[in-house]
């Protein structure tokens, strides 16, 4: 799904960026991304950028993605699905998931920054 980077926060307590994404019809996704991982991928995601984010049950097509996380869904709360990726957190509106993902499900999160328009 295509998402718009609504806000980026860089907390002082960790070397991460917290990406707050807006998706169609006011739905939201929050993803923690280590700054080092963004540097290794050669991308910088900023407020106003567009990204593609997908949540899948299988590992595939790695070459076309900037970042791929192996994660586990751990809770559904107030129409949000909470996902842990080795301590990094993802929170999204449950109805954005195309497949049924319940707590305990292993999933893969794919992220790609859209090309900037000239």
C-alpha positions as a printed NumPy array, in Angstrom:
array([[  0.   ,   0.   ,   0.   ],
       [  1.191,   3.502,  -0.724],
       [  1.542,   5.703,   2.341],
       [  2.39 ,   9.341,   2.984],
       [  4.927,  10.137,   5.716],
       [  2.837,  12.348,   7.972],
       [  5.497,  12.812,  10.673],
       [  8.988,  11.627,  11.646],
       [ 10.199,  11.659,  15.228],
       [ 13.779,  10.966,  16.359],
       [ 13.661,  10.372,  20.113],
       [ 16.741,  11.187,  22.171],
       [ 16.623,   7.86 ,  24.02 ],
       [ 17.179,   5.639,  20.933],
       [ 18.871,   5.776,  17.546],
       [ 15.642,   5.259,  15.632],
       [ 13.198,   7.175,  13.514],
       [  9.537,   6.765,  14.307],
       [  7.66 ,   7.007,  11.012],
       [  4.006,   7.957,  11.229],
       [  2.316,   7.129,   7.968],
       [ -1.091,   8.087,   6.614],
       [ -2.863,   5.694,   4.3  ],
       [ -6.111,   6.083,   2.39 ],
       [ -9.217,   7.138,   4.305],
       [ -7.353,   8.369,   7.385],
       [ -5.857,   5.01 ,   8.372],
       [ -2.453,   5.082,  10.063],
       [  0.735,   3.063,  10.471],
       [  3.568,   3.718,  12.915],
       [  6.937,   2.052,  12.248],
       [ 10.176,   2.245,  14.263],
       [ 13.233,   2.14 ,  11.978],
       [ 16.854,   2.198,  13.192],
       [ 18.787,   5.117,  11.703],
       [ 21.666,   2.745,  10.998],
       [ 19.367,   0.529,   8.909],
       [ 18.225,   3.513,   6.842],
       [ 21.872,   4.484,   6.292],
       [ 22.799,   0.933,   5.233],
       [ 19.85 ,   0.875,   2.815],
       [ 21.005,   4.239,   1.402],
       [ 17.704,   6.   ,   2.03 ],
       [ 16.491,   8.873,   4.154],
       [ 12.785,   8.958,   4.877],
       [ 11.415,  12.39 ,   5.75 ],
       [  8.107,  14.068,   6.387],
       [  6.248,  14.463,   3.092],
       [  7.847,  11.407,   1.422],
       [  5.828,   8.571,  -0.038],
       [  6.606,   4.959,   0.82 ],
       [  5.207,   1.565,  -0.077],
       [  4.54 ,  -0.705,   2.92 ],
       [  3.309,  -4.29 ,   2.716],
       [  2.56 ,  -6.886,   5.378],
       [  2.89 , -10.5  ,   4.219],
       [  2.925, -13.975,   5.709],
       [  5.81 , -15.11 ,   3.475],
       [  9.332, -13.973,   2.637],
       [  9.666, -13.146,  -1.072],
       [ 10.813, -10.551,  -3.628],
       [ 13.585,  -9.165,  -1.413],
       [ 15.463,  -7.33 ,  -4.173],
       [ 12.792,  -4.716,  -4.825],
       [ 12.531,  -3.571,  -1.187],
       [ 14.711,  -1.187,   0.827],
       [ 13.94 ,  -2.827,   4.192],
       [ 12.353,  -6.157,   5.137],
       [ 11.546,  -6.988,   8.772],
       [ 10.751, -10.395,  10.23 ],
       [  8.149,  -9.733,  12.928],
       [  5.508, -11.195,  15.185],
       [  2.066,  -9.777,  15.849],
       [  1.535,  -9.701,  19.591],
       [ -1.668,  -7.823,  20.364],
       [ -4.87 ,  -6.376,  18.985],
       [ -6.098,  -3.368,  20.919],
       [ -8.671,  -0.715,  20.042],
       [ -8.752,  -1.709,  16.339],
       [ -4.938,  -1.607,  16.165],
       [ -2.601,  -4.518,  15.493],
       [  0.668,  -4.279,  17.41 ],
       [  3.732,  -5.969,  15.935],
       [  7.217,  -6.505,  17.358],
       [ 10.261,  -6.69 ,  15.117],
       [ 13.113,  -7.635,  17.429],
       [ 12.109,  -4.933,  19.91 ],
       [ 11.142,  -2.379,  17.255],
       [  7.441,  -1.617,  17.223],
       [  4.855,  -1.327,  14.494],
       [  1.278,  -0.241,  15.109],
       [ -1.362,  -0.142,  12.407],
       [ -5.082,   0.023,  11.91 ],
       [ -6.117,  -3.652,  11.811],
       [ -8.311,  -3.235,   8.739],
       [ -5.2  ,  -2.334,   6.671],
       [ -4.063,  -5.963,   6.842],
       [ -5.032,  -7.904,   3.727],
       [ -4.576, -11.275,   5.421],
       [ -5.874, -12.361,   8.799],
       [ -3.049, -11.797,  11.237],
       [ -3.633, -12.632,  14.862],
       [ -1.397, -12.379,  17.925],
       [  1.388, -14.935,  17.601],
       [  1.419, -14.779,  13.779],
       [  4.797, -14.359,  12.109],
       [  4.749, -11.723,   9.393],
       [  7.166,  -9.863,   7.174],
       [  7.056,  -6.107,   6.762],
       [  8.317,  -4.713,   3.462],
       [  9.249,  -1.025,   3.084],
       [ 10.328,   0.86 ,  -0.036],
       [ 10.728,   4.606,  -0.46 ],
       [  9.046,   5.913,  -3.601],
       [ 11.214,   7.717,  -6.087],
       [ 11.259,  11.474,  -5.655],
       [  9.562,  13.456,  -8.371],
       [ 11.713,  15.938, -10.268]])
